[in-house]
Structure formats: structure tokens, C-alpha cells
Amino acid sequence: MQNTGLIILWVIIIIMLLQRKKVQRILHILRIKKRKRGNIDMNHMIEKFIGKDCLINLGSGSVADGIVKSVADGWVELESKDGNLQAVNIDYISRIRVYPTNKNGKRKVVIE
């Protein structure tokens, strides 16, 4: 009698866990779709910066800087002064701006 009760309890727990996973999968898919819509808008916004020397703040507190070469599929390609290329994921960009310059056209020191 007690074994039957435990088996029913385990079956209920397993069903609840499976339902939870299903809901989490649906929410994950919805987040991905929302992110893709946001990337399209962000791609168009960042295209204005192509060819300009930019300073990009990332969500982790780090900074990337360089000349924006291209924007495609959720990635921004930057070229540094040294000629090194780096790619930055648009999902992690919190701020982008043209690098401030002084009256001689040289970069100013940026303190954040």
C-alpha cells in the first residue's frame, strides 16, 4: 500500500518536471526570437558607425575600440590601430560612440 503511494508520488513529480522543462524550452525560444528582432534593429543602428573610430562598451564592463569595418549577423568587426581585427557580439554591446578627439584630431583620453 505504501509502495503504491510512493510510486504515484514519483510519477507526479516526474510529470511536473517534464512540464517545467517544456515551459522552459518555450521561453528560451521566445527569448531567441526577441533577441533576433533586436539584432536587426541594432545592426541598422550600428551601420551608421561604419568607417568611424568608435569606442564600444560591453555589458561585462570591458571596452572595445577601433574602426568599425562591417556589421553582419549580430557581429561587429573592428580594426585596431595595429591592423588587428576583432569581432564583437551585438548582444553584449551596451553603448557605442565615436571616439572623442581633441582639436588636432587626436584621440582624447577617455575615463569612465
C-alpha positions in Angstrom: 0.0 0.0 0.0 2.8 2.4 0.9 4.8 1.4 -2.2 1.8 2.3 -4.4 1.6 5.8 -2.8 5.4 6.4 -3.3 5.1 5.3 -7.0 2.2 7.6 -7.6 4.1 10.5 -5.9 7.2 9.8 -8.1 5.1 9.7 -11.2 3.5 13.1 -10.3 7.0 14.6 -9.6 8.3 13.3 -13.0 5.3 14.7 -14.8 5.8 18.1 -13.1 9.5 18.2 -14.1 8.7 17.4 -17.7 6.1 20.1 -17.9 8.6 22.6 -16.4 11.2 21.7 -19.0 8.7 22.1 -21.7 7.8 25.6 -20.4 11.5 26.5 -20.2 12.1 25.4 -23.8 9.2 27.6 -25.0 10.5 30.6 -23.0 14.0 30.0 -24.4 12.7 30.0 -28.0 10.7 33.2 -27.3 13.9 34.9 -25.9 15.9 33.9 -29.0 13.2 35.3 -31.3 13.1 38.6 -29.4 16.9 38.8 -29.5 16.9 38.3 -33.3 14.4 41.1 -33.7 16.6 43.4 -31.5 19.7 42.4 -33.5 18.1 43.5 -36.8 17.4 47.0 -35.3 20.8 47.1 -33.7 22.5 46.2 -37.0 20.9 49.1 -38.7 21.8 51.5 -35.9 25.5 50.4 -35.9 25.8 50.6 -39.7 25.9 54.4 -39.2 29.2 54.0 -37.5 30.9 52.1 -40.3 34.3 53.7 -41.2 34.4 55.7 -37.9 36.7 55.2 -35.0 34.4 54.0 -32.2 34.5 53.2 -28.5 32.2 50.2 -27.6 31.2 49.5 -24.0 30.3 45.9 -23.4 27.9 44.6 -20.7 30.8 42.9 -18.8 32.4 46.3 -18.1 35.1 45.8 -20.8 35.7 48.2 -23.7 36.5 47.5 -27.4 37.7 50.3 -29.7 38.7 50.6 -33.3 37.4 51.4 -36.7 34.1 49.7 -37.5 34.6 47.7 -40.7 31.4 45.8 -41.0 28.2 44.7 -39.3 26.5 41.4 -40.1 24.6 38.6 -38.4 24.8 40.1 -34.9 28.6 40.8 -35.1 30.6 44.0 -35.4 34.0 43.8 -37.0 36.6 46.2 -35.6 40.1 47.1 -36.8 42.5 48.5 -34.2 45.3 50.9 -35.0 47.7 47.9 -35.3 45.6 46.4 -38.0 44.3 43.7 -35.8 40.7 42.6 -36.4 38.3 41.7 -33.7 34.6 40.7 -33.7 32.2 41.9 -31.0 28.8 40.2 -30.5 26.0 42.8 -30.7 24.1 41.1 -27.8 26.8 42.3 -25.3 27.1 45.9 -26.5 25.7 48.4 -24.0 27.0 51.6 -25.6 28.7 52.7 -28.8 30.0 56.1 -29.6 32.5 57.8 -31.9 35.8 58.1 -30.1 36.2 61.7 -28.8 39.0 63.7 -30.4 40.7 67.0 -29.5 41.0 70.0 -31.8 44.0 68.4 -33.6 42.1 65.3 -34.4 43.9 63.1 -32.0 42.1 60.8 -29.6 41.3 62.2 -26.1 41.9 60.1 -23.0 38.6 58.6 -22.0 38.0 58.0 -18.3 34.8 56.0 -17.5 
